[in-house]
Amino acid sequence: EHVRIADMLAYRNLVRELDPGRCDPVLLDVLAVRPALADIQTTDAAGRTICSARQAAGRAPLVQRAPPGETAVGGLAVGSPQGEPGTGRWVVAVSHPMAGRHGSRGSVQLFVYLTALHPLVGGALPSGGVVAIYDYAGHAIARSVASAAHVGSKVADMSLVEHVRRERSGEGVATGPDKVERLYAFRPVAGSPWFVVTGVPTQAIYAPARAKALQYGLAALCILGLSAWLVMRISSRISAPMV
């Protein structure tokens, strides 16, 4: 949805002018009706801010501190998570390239609050289960549990991320930031430099099998014990006349 908004803005004449003295008022209008956005900016080829909806609203514009992430479908680039000054809320810059007028190049940048992505990972899960979205640098973009503690930060154990980089999709076992070992399945998120991962504790997966194994083991021990007792009784009856 935000990509479509950026694409629409990239074709507006005032936006393509890349003139700081003639900013398109629609930037402020879109920001006012899109609570998931922290800012909408136009930038030149060097990455300098030309127009900012936040600035038009009387607030300091955001600055993309981290370079854009890997390029996704259509040339879209997604930056690393960064904190919004004053609030600490995590945002990520989505950069849509555009051809400015008079042969110049630039981009439309949407700064999206990461909290807007939480409903995507907030479905019903088994006990101890987790769904999360990460970028390929290891930053948590969204997380179904403990999001306040982990979203925006980089994972300490990069083993799963390295595995995802190599395989792109599949399964693997890893220990999460909460020290719980889980069996994970992961897939790339189409049209973005992110991947989604879902994990279930290995203890929960293996618990039914372990319970069955214990049940069958106890049954086998009972059968062996009964068999041994019967053998002893039969043996004693056979040997009694001989004595």
N, C-alpha and C positions, 0 to 999 in steps of 0.2 A: 504493500500500500504506500509506504513512504517512497519507494523507488518510483512509483507512478507519479507521486506529487513532485518529486525532483525532476522527473522527465517533463512534466507539464510546465514547470517553472523555467526549464532550460530553453523553451521555445518562445518565451515572452520577449518582446522587443526591448523593453526597458531593462530586463535582466541581462540580455545579451549585450547591451551597451557597455556594461562594466564601467559605468561612470559613477564615482562616489557622490557626485553632486546631483544625480538624477536616479535615486533608488526607487525601485518599484514598490508602491504602497501595498501591493498584494502580499509581500513577504510578511508584513506585520499582521495582515488579515488572516493569513494561514496559521501563523503562530498563535493567534488569539483563539482559534477554534480547534487547535490540535494540542491538547494537554500533554501528549507524549513527547512533544518537541521542546527542547530547551532553547534552541536558536535555529534560524535559517540564515545562511550567508551566501554571498557570491564572492568568489575569489578569482584572482588572475592566475596566469600560468606559473608564477613564482610562489603561489600560495598566500599572497597578501590579501587580507580582507578588503573587499570593495564596499559591500553593503551588508548590514546586519539588522535583522528584525529586532533583536534585543536592544540594540543601540537606538533604533527608532522608538522603542518603548521606554527609553530613558535608563537603560541598564547597560553595564559594561558587556561588550560582546565576548563570547567564548573564543579561546585560542586553542587550536588543535596542537597540543604539545607533542604528541607522538606522531610519527610518520604513518601514512595510510598502510593498512594491512595488505595482504596479497590481493591482486586484482581478481575480481569475480566476473560473472557473466555480464556482458555488455560494457566492460570497462569500468564497472562500479568498483570503488575502493572503500574499504571499511577500516577506520583507525582503531587503535587500542583504547580500552576504557580509560577515562580520566574523570577526576572529580570536578563537580561544578563549584566554583569559588563561592564561599558564603554558606552553602547548604551541604556540601559534601556528597550530594547525590551523584551517582555514576551516570555518565553519558558516553555515547560513542558517536563519532562523526562518520556519516555516510556521504561520500563524495561522488557526485554524478558529473562526468565531464560534459562540457558544452563548447560549441563553436561561437565565440563572441562575434559581434559585428565588426566590420572593417578588418577581418582576417585575424583577430586576436583569439586566444584560447583562454578558457577559464573553467570554472566548475560551480555547481550548486551544492552546498553542503547542508545537510540536515543533522543537527545534534539531537540524538534520540536518547531519552531516559531509559536506562536498562530496566527499570521497574515495569515499563510497558510490556516487556517480554515475559514477565513472570507467569501470566495466565497460560502461556504456551506449554509450560512445564508443570502446571499445578493440578494435573489429573490425579485420580485415585491410584494409590500404589500399595503394594503389600508392605507389611511391617519392615522397616529398615531399608525400603527401596528408595531410589533417588533417580531423578531425571535432571539433566543439566545440559547447557549449551556452553561450549568453549571455543575460543579461537585457536589457531595453530601455534600461537606463541604461549599457550597455556593459561590465558586469562579466562576467568569465569564470567560468562555473559549473563547467564540465568541459571538458577538452581532451585529445585523444588523444596528443599529443606535447608535451613540455616543460610538463607540467601543474604541476610544482612551481614553475616560474618565473612562470606566468601566471594560474593559477586564483586567484580572489579579487580580482585586480587589475583595473583598468579599462583598456580598450584606449586606446592613444595616438592612433590614427587612427580617428575616429568615422564616417568616410565610409560604411563598409559598414553600420554600425548605423543611421545616418540613412536609408540606402536601404531597409533592412528596415522601419523605422518607417513609411515612406511606402507601400511595396508589400506588406508583410506576408509575401509569398512570391514566389519568382522566382529569378533568376540575376543575377550581376554579377561584375565583375573588380575586385579590390582587392589591395593589398600587405599581407601579414600582419606581425606583430611581428618575425618572423625575416627581414624584407626580401625575401621571396619573393612574386612576383606569382602569384596563383592565380585560376582561374575558380571561383566559389562558387555553390552552390545553397542556398537557405535556406527553411525552413518553420517556422511557429509550433508550439510544443509544446502540444498540447491540454490544457486544464485547468490551465495555468500561465502566468505572465507571462514566459516564456522563449521563445527560438527556437533551433533547431538549424541548424547550417551545416556543409556539407562542401565542401572545396576541393581542387582538383588543380592543380599548377603549370601555368601556360600553356605553359611550355617543353615539358613532357611531352606536352601535348595537341597542340601544333603540330609536334613533332619528326617524327612519321611523315610529315606532309604536306610538311614541309621536305625530308625525305630523298627523298621521291618527286619533289618539284619539282627537286631537285638531280640525281637520276637521269635524269629526263626531259630536263633541260637539257643534261646531258653527252651524252645520246644524240642530241639535236637538233644539238648542235655537231659531233658526229662525222659525222652525216648531211650537214650543211652542208659540212664539210670535204671529205668524200668526193665530194660533188656538185661542189664547186669544182675538185677535182683532176681528175675525169672531164671536166668542161667544158674545162679547160686542155689535157688530152691530146687530146681530140677536135678542139679548135680548132687545136692545133699540127699534127695530121695533115692537116686540111683545108687549112691554109695552106701546108704544106710544098711541094707541087707548084707552087704559084703563085710561090714564090721561085725 
